[in-house]
Amino acid sequence: MRELLDAVADGTVSPAAAEAELRGYATGEAGRFDAARDQRRGVPEAIFAEGKSIPQVVALAETALETTGRALLTRVSDQQFAALEDYVAETAPDATIHRHSGAVRVTTADYEPPSLEATVGIATGGTVDKEVADEAEAVCLDAGATVDRVDDVGVAALSRTLDQLDRFREADVMIVAAGREGALPTVIAGLVDTPVIGVPVSSGYGYGGDGEAALAGMLQSCTVLSVVNVDAGFVAGAQATLVARAIAAARE
C-alpha cells in the first residue's frame, strides 16, 4: 500500500491506476471503468460509445489506457473517432490505434498484447453484415487470437459457402453473421464439428425485418448452434474468445 501511495505521490502511477489496483475499477467524470474485468472474466470491458458525448468517450478511453494500457471501444461514430485520434496524437503519440468499422482498439507503446494459440473463423452472409463482424473481429484480435475471415458467402449461392468448408473446419470456433432469414449459421453448423456462434444482423426489410427473422431462424435451428442478440458483435467476439482460450489451454 505504501509503495503504491509513494508512486502516486511522485507521479509514476496515476490516481486512476492506483484506484483500479485497489478497487478493481477507476472512477471519473464519465463513469466507472472496470479495469479488472479482463482478469476476472477473461474479456475486457468495452466502452460502448453510442449515446455518449465525445468528451465522455475520450475520458473513458483515457481511463482505460491509464489503468490497463489499452482501450476497446464499440459503436464509435466518425466524430468520436476523430476526437480519439486527436487525443492520442496529443497525449500518447506512440500509442497505436486500430479501427474496425465502429470498433476501435487503442494500445499504449508499452502494452504487451496477449497471445492466444487458437483460430477464430468469421464468416458473413453479405457485405451488409460487415460492421457487426468487424466488431466481433476486433474483440478476438484484442485477445490475441488468429482470425480467419471469409466474407460474402451467403446461402443464396450455396456454392460460395461450400467452397470455404475446409477453412471453417480448421477453425477452433466460428462466428457467423447473417441478416434476412439468418440461414447461414445454421447451414455452416450442420457441416462442421466446430462450435458455431450465430449473430443475427438487422438487415432485411418487411415482415421479420431488422434482424427479427434472422434471430428467430437461428434460435429455431435444428443444428447445434449458439446465438447472441441482434447485431451483438462484441458479445459474439467475447464468447468466441472464451471458447478459444479454453481450447488453447486444453492443448497445453
Sine and cosine of phi, psi and omega as CSV:
sin_phi,cos_phi,sin_psi,cos_psi,sin_omega,cos_omega
0.00,0.00,-0.73,0.68,-0.03,-1.00
-0.89,0.46,-0.64,0.77,0.01,-1.00
-0.89,0.46,-0.64,0.77,0.01,-1.00
-0.92,0.40,-0.68,0.73,0.03,-1.00
-0.90,0.44,-0.65,0.76,0.04,-1.00
-0.89,0.45,-0.63,0.78,0.01,-1.00
-0.91,0.42,-0.62,0.79,0.07,-1.00
-0.91,0.41,-0.66,0.75,-0.03,-1.00
-0.90,0.44,-0.62,0.78,-0.04,-1.00
-1.00,-0.02,0.03,1.00,0.12,-0.99
1.00,0.04,0.05,1.00,0.00,-1.00
-0.99,0.16,-0.33,0.94,0.08,-1.00
-0.79,-0.62,0.75,-0.66,0.00,-1.00
-0.97,0.23,0.41,-0.91,0.08,-1.00
-0.83,0.55,-0.61,0.79,0.02,-1.00
-0.90,0.44,-0.67,0.74,0.01,-1.00
-0.92,0.39,-0.61,0.80,0.03,-1.00
-0.91,0.41,-0.68,0.73,0.03,-1.00
-0.89,0.45,-0.65,0.76,0.01,-1.00
-0.89,0.46,-0.63,0.78,0.00,-1.00
-0.93,0.37,-0.61,0.79,-0.05,-1.00
-0.99,0.15,-0.68,0.73,-0.11,-0.99
-0.97,-0.26,-0.36,0.93,-0.08,-1.00
1.00,-0.10,-0.20,0.98,0.05,-1.00
-0.62,-0.78,0.31,-0.95,0.03,-1.00
-0.85,-0.53,0.64,-0.77,-0.06,-1.00
-0.95,-0.33,0.75,-0.66,0.05,-1.00
-0.66,-0.75,-0.04,-1.00,-0.02,-1.00
-0.90,0.44,-0.46,0.89,-0.03,-1.00
-1.00,0.03,-0.08,1.00,0.00,-1.00
0.74,-0.68,-0.19,-0.98,0.00,-1.00
-0.97,-0.24,0.69,-0.72,0.03,-1.00
-0.94,-0.34,0.81,-0.58,-0.05,-1.00
-0.99,0.12,1.00,0.06,-0.08,-1.00
-0.96,0.30,-0.33,0.94,-0.06,-1.00
-0.99,-0.11,0.06,1.00,-0.09,-1.00
-0.89,0.45,-0.60,0.80,-0.01,-1.00
-0.87,0.48,-0.70,0.72,0.01,-1.00
-0.95,0.32,-0.57,0.82,-0.06,-1.00
-0.98,0.18,-0.63,0.78,-0.17,-0.99
-0.91,-0.41,-0.33,0.95,-0.04,-1.00
1.00,-0.02,-0.05,1.00,0.02,-1.00
-0.68,-0.73,0.75,-0.66,-0.04,-1.00
-0.95,0.31,0.33,-0.94,0.14,-0.99
-0.94,0.35,0.72,-0.69,0.10,-0.99
-0.98,-0.21,0.61,-0.79,0.03,-1.00
-1.00,0.04,0.92,-0.39,0.00,-1.00
-0.99,0.13,0.96,-0.29,-0.16,-0.99
-0.99,0.15,-0.44,0.90,-0.05,-1.00
-0.88,0.48,0.77,-0.64,0.00,-1.00
1.00,0.05,-0.15,0.99,0.04,-1.00
-0.99,-0.11,0.49,-0.87,0.06,-1.00
-0.96,0.26,0.30,-0.95,0.03,-1.00
-0.86,0.51,-0.73,0.69,0.04,-1.00
-0.86,0.51,-0.60,0.80,0.02,-1.00
-0.91,0.41,-0.69,0.72,0.01,-1.00
-0.89,0.46,-0.71,0.70,0.00,-1.00
-0.90,0.43,-0.67,0.74,-0.02,-1.00
-0.90,0.45,-0.68,0.73,0.02,-1.00
-0.92,0.39,-0.62,0.79,0.06,-1.00
-0.90,0.44,-0.64,0.77,0.04,-1.00
-0.88,0.48,-0.69,0.73,0.03,-1.00
-0.90,0.44,-0.67,0.74,0.02,-1.00
-0.88,0.48,-0.69,0.72,0.00,-1.00
-0.92,0.40,-0.63,0.78,0.00,-1.00
-0.91,0.42,-0.60,0.80,-0.14,-0.99
-1.00,-0.10,-0.46,0.89,-0.07,-1.00
-0.80,-0.60,-0.20,0.98,-0.03,-1.00
1.00,0.09,-0.06,1.00,0.04,-1.00
-0.48,-0.88,0.44,-0.90,0.05,-1.00
-0.76,-0.65,0.72,-0.69,0.05,-1.00
-0.87,-0.49,0.85,-0.52,-0.06,-1.00
-0.83,-0.56,0.55,-0.84,0.03,-1.00
-0.81,-0.58,0.38,-0.92,0.02,-1.00
0.81,0.59,0.75,0.66,-0.02,-1.00
-1.00,0.01,0.79,-0.61,0.03,-1.00
-0.98,0.18,0.20,-0.98,0.03,-1.00
-0.87,0.49,-0.64,0.77,-0.01,-1.00
-0.93,0.38,-0.66,0.75,0.04,-1.00
-0.91,0.42,-0.64,0.77,0.01,-1.00
-0.91,0.42,-0.66,0.75,0.04,-1.00
-0.87,0.49,-0.64,0.77,0.03,-1.00
-0.92,0.40,-0.61,0.79,0.06,-1.00
-0.90,0.43,-0.67,0.75,0.05,-1.00
-0.87,0.49,-0.68,0.74,0.01,-1.00
-0.90,0.44,-0.68,0.73,0.00,-1.00
-0.88,0.47,-0.72,0.69,-0.01,-1.00
-0.89,0.45,-0.68,0.73,-0.02,-1.00
-0.89,0.45,-0.57,0.83,-0.06,-1.00
-1.00,0.10,-0.58,0.81,-0.14,-0.99
-0.93,-0.36,-0.41,0.91,-0.04,-1.00
-0.57,-0.82,0.92,0.40,-0.09,-1.00
-0.88,0.47,-0.33,0.94,0.02,-1.00
-1.00,0.04,-0.08,1.00,0.01,-1.00
-0.95,0.30,0.34,-0.94,0.00,-1.00
-0.91,-0.41,0.71,-0.70,-0.01,-1.00
-0.81,-0.58,0.78,-0.62,-0.01,-1.00
-0.86,-0.51,0.68,-0.74,0.05,-1.00
-0.88,-0.47,0.75,-0.66,0.06,-1.00
-0.83,-0.56,1.00,0.09,-0.13,-0.99
0.83,0.56,-0.89,-0.45,-0.03,-1.00
-1.00,0.08,-0.10,1.00,0.01,-1.00
-0.99,-0.12,0.65,-0.76,-0.05,-1.00
-0.73,-0.69,0.70,-0.72,0.12,-0.99
-0.88,-0.48,0.73,-0.68,0.07,-1.00
-0.81,-0.59,0.75,-0.66,0.03,-1.00
-0.76,-0.65,0.63,-0.77,0.04,-1.00
-0.97,0.25,0.24,-0.97,-0.07,-1.00
-0.90,0.44,-0.53,0.85,-0.05,-1.00
-0.99,-0.12,0.13,0.99,0.03,-1.00
-0.96,0.29,0.74,-0.68,0.02,-1.00
-0.98,-0.21,0.97,-0.25,-0.06,-1.00
-0.92,0.38,0.53,-0.85,0.03,-1.00
-0.95,0.30,0.31,-0.95,0.08,-1.00
-0.82,-0.57,0.82,-0.58,-0.04,-1.00
-0.85,-0.53,0.90,-0.44,-0.05,-1.00
-0.99,0.15,0.94,0.34,0.01,-1.00
-0.37,-0.93,0.42,-0.91,-0.01,-1.00
-0.90,-0.43,0.78,-0.62,0.10,-1.00
-0.97,-0.26,0.86,-0.51,0.09,-1.00
-1.00,0.04,0.66,-0.75,0.05,-1.00
-0.79,-0.62,0.79,-0.61,0.02,-1.00
-0.78,-0.63,0.58,-0.82,0.06,-1.00
-0.83,-0.56,0.49,-0.87,0.04,-1.00
-0.96,0.28,-0.62,0.79,-0.02,-1.00
-0.37,-0.93,0.01,-1.00,-0.06,-1.00
-0.87,0.50,-0.55,0.84,-0.05,-1.00
-0.92,0.40,-0.32,0.95,0.00,-1.00
-1.00,0.06,-0.01,1.00,-0.16,-0.99
-0.87,0.50,-0.73,0.68,-0.11,-0.99
-0.90,0.43,-0.63,0.77,0.04,-1.00
-0.91,0.41,-0.68,0.73,0.03,-1.00
-0.91,0.41,-0.58,0.81,0.04,-1.00
-0.87,0.49,-0.64,0.77,0.01,-1.00
-0.89,0.45,-0.70,0.71,0.04,-1.00
-0.89,0.46,-0.66,0.75,-0.01,-1.00
-0.89,0.45,-0.64,0.77,0.00,-1.00
-0.86,0.50,-0.65,0.76,0.00,-1.00
-0.91,0.41,-0.69,0.72,-0.01,-1.00
-0.91,0.41,-0.67,0.74,0.04,-1.00
-0.91,0.42,-0.61,0.79,0.04,-1.00
-0.87,0.48,-0.54,0.84,0.01,-1.00
-0.99,0.17,-0.12,0.99,0.02,-1.00
1.00,-0.01,0.13,0.99,0.00,-1.00
-0.97,0.23,0.41,-0.91,0.17,-0.98
-0.99,0.13,0.73,-0.68,0.00,-1.00
-0.92,-0.39,0.80,-0.60,0.09,-1.00
-0.93,-0.36,0.96,-0.27,-0.16,-0.99
-0.97,-0.25,0.74,-0.67,0.07,-1.00
-0.75,-0.66,0.87,-0.50,-0.04,-1.00
-0.96,-0.28,0.39,-0.92,0.15,-0.99
0.87,0.50,0.83,0.56,0.03,-1.00
-0.84,-0.54,0.62,0.79,-0.05,-1.00
-0.89,0.45,0.34,-0.94,-0.13,-0.99
-0.98,0.21,-0.05,1.00,0.08,-1.00
-0.89,0.46,-0.43,0.90,0.17,-0.99
-0.75,-0.66,1.00,0.03,-0.18,-0.98
-0.86,0.51,-0.41,0.91,0.02,-1.00
-0.86,0.51,-0.51,0.86,0.02,-1.00
-0.90,0.43,-0.57,0.82,0.04,-1.00
-0.96,0.28,-0.74,0.67,-0.06,-1.00
-0.90,0.44,-0.53,0.85,0.01,-1.00
-0.89,0.46,-0.37,0.93,-0.09,-1.00
-0.96,-0.27,0.15,0.99,-0.11,-0.99
-0.86,0.50,-0.63,0.78,-0.01,-1.00
-0.87,0.50,-0.65,0.76,0.03,-1.00
-0.92,0.40,-0.66,0.75,0.00,-1.00
-0.89,0.46,-0.64,0.76,-0.04,-1.00
-0.95,0.33,-0.40,0.91,0.01,-1.00
-0.99,0.15,-0.31,0.95,-0.01,-1.00
-0.94,0.33,0.48,-0.88,0.06,-1.00
-0.98,0.18,-0.49,0.87,0.06,-1.00
-0.43,-0.90,0.55,-0.83,-0.05,-1.00
-0.90,-0.44,0.65,-0.76,0.22,-0.98
-0.93,-0.38,0.81,-0.59,-0.03,-1.00
-0.80,-0.59,0.90,-0.45,-0.04,-1.00
-0.96,-0.27,0.76,-0.65,-0.01,-1.00
-0.42,-0.91,0.57,-0.82,0.07,-1.00
-0.96,-0.27,-0.45,-0.89,-0.02,-1.00
0.77,0.63,-0.89,-0.46,-0.04,-1.00
-1.00,0.05,-0.10,1.00,0.10,-1.00
0.93,0.37,0.57,0.82,-0.10,-0.99
-0.98,0.19,-0.45,0.89,-0.15,-0.99
-0.85,0.53,-0.74,0.68,0.01,-1.00
-0.86,0.50,-0.61,0.79,0.02,-1.00
-0.89,0.45,-0.69,0.72,0.00,-1.00
-0.90,0.44,-0.75,0.66,-0.02,-1.00
-0.90,0.45,-0.68,0.73,-0.02,-1.00
-0.89,0.45,-0.43,0.90,0.03,-1.00
-0.99,0.14,-0.10,0.99,-0.09,-1.00
-0.88,-0.48,-0.11,0.99,-0.04,-1.00
-0.78,-0.63,0.35,-0.94,0.10,-0.99
-0.98,-0.17,0.23,0.97,0.04,-1.00
-0.99,0.11,0.65,-0.76,0.11,-0.99
-0.86,0.50,0.73,-0.69,-0.05,-1.00
-0.87,-0.48,0.76,-0.65,0.07,-1.00
-0.93,-0.37,0.89,-0.45,-0.02,-1.00
-1.00,-0.01,0.68,-0.73,0.03,-1.00
-0.85,-0.52,0.96,-0.27,0.08,-1.00
-0.95,0.32,0.69,-0.73,-0.06,-1.00
-0.92,-0.39,0.62,-0.78,-0.08,-1.00
-0.98,0.18,0.78,0.63,0.14,-0.99
-0.97,-0.24,0.10,-1.00,-0.07,-1.00
1.00,-0.09,0.08,-1.00,-0.07,-1.00
-0.44,-0.90,0.12,-0.99,0.03,-1.00
0.94,0.34,-0.50,-0.87,-0.06,-1.00
-0.87,0.49,0.81,-0.58,0.00,-1.00
0.97,0.22,0.26,0.97,0.02,-1.00
-0.94,0.33,-0.04,-1.00,0.00,-1.00
0.86,0.50,0.48,0.88,0.09,-1.00
1.00,0.03,-0.07,1.00,-0.05,-1.00
-0.92,0.40,-0.71,0.70,0.01,-1.00
-0.91,0.41,-0.63,0.77,0.01,-1.00
-0.89,0.45,-0.69,0.73,0.02,-1.00
-0.90,0.44,-0.73,0.69,-0.01,-1.00
-0.89,0.46,-0.66,0.75,0.00,-1.00
-0.90,0.44,-0.66,0.75,0.01,-1.00
-0.93,0.36,-0.63,0.78,0.02,-1.00
-0.91,0.41,-0.50,0.87,-0.01,-1.00
-1.00,-0.03,0.13,0.99,-0.06,-1.00
-0.85,0.52,0.67,-0.74,0.06,-1.00
-1.00,0.04,-0.08,1.00,0.13,-0.99
-1.00,-0.07,0.28,-0.96,-0.01,-1.00
-0.97,0.24,0.92,-0.39,-0.16,-0.99
-0.52,-0.85,0.72,-0.69,0.15,-0.99
-0.99,-0.11,0.56,-0.83,-0.10,-1.00
-0.73,-0.68,0.69,-0.73,0.11,-0.99
-0.96,-0.29,0.00,-1.00,-0.06,-1.00
-0.95,0.33,0.20,-0.98,-0.01,-1.00
-0.87,0.48,0.78,-0.63,0.04,-1.00
0.90,0.44,0.28,0.96,-0.07,-1.00
-1.00,0.09,0.91,0.42,-0.01,-1.00
-0.89,0.45,-0.63,0.78,0.01,-1.00
-0.88,0.47,-0.71,0.71,-0.02,-1.00
-0.90,0.44,-0.66,0.75,0.03,-1.00
-0.88,0.47,-0.70,0.72,0.02,-1.00
-0.90,0.44,-0.64,0.77,0.02,-1.00
-0.91,0.41,-0.69,0.72,0.01,-1.00
-0.90,0.43,-0.67,0.74,0.04,-1.00
-0.89,0.45,-0.61,0.79,0.03,-1.00
-0.88,0.48,-0.70,0.72,0.00,-1.00
-0.90,0.44,-0.66,0.75,0.04,-1.00
-0.90,0.43,-0.72,0.70,-0.02,-1.00
-0.89,0.46,-0.63,0.78,0.00,-1.00
-0.91,0.41,-0.63,0.78,0.03,-1.00
-0.91,0.41,-0.64,0.77,0.03,-1.00
-0.91,0.41,-0.69,0.72,0.02,-1.00
-0.88,0.47,-0.65,0.76,0.02,-1.00
-0.91,0.42,-0.61,0.79,0.01,-1.00
-0.92,0.40,-0.57,0.82,0.03,-1.00
-0.91,0.42,-0.60,0.80,-0.01,-1.00
-0.93,0.37,0.00,0.00,0.00,0.00
